[in-house]
Amino acid sequence: MTEHTPGPWALGRIDSAMSENFLKLAIGTKRREHAIAIIPVDDEESLPNARLIAAAPQMLNVLVKVAELLDAAIMNCDTDREQYKVVAQTVKEAIRKATTREGDIP
């Protein structure tokens, strides 16, 4: 998997005169943090999008665990495995998109 900055990521206000219209997405500790994105909050979608971005590392970790559980369920399942396979494929596709260069900007 491609390494990313581990979570938790957090949203916060920017310490400047223009901070009212922007949020920062930061990593690190309270003592020392690094802003990894500055997000304008200028429409009704901006804040929900920022929350989604901040939750990305945690969601990726959960998806990896779900994929492992689904693989185990498929191997040990006595019933119809197709429904598990479809969900497992969807989860793995999301993980692949988050951890490979496929989604990179050209």
Buried (B, 14 or more C-beta within 10 A) or exposed (E): EEEBEEBEBEBEEBEEEEEEEBBBBBBBEEEEEEBBEEBEBEEEEBEEEBEEBBBBBEEBEEBBEBBEEBBEBBEEEEEEBEEBBEBBEEBBEBBEEBBEEEEEEE
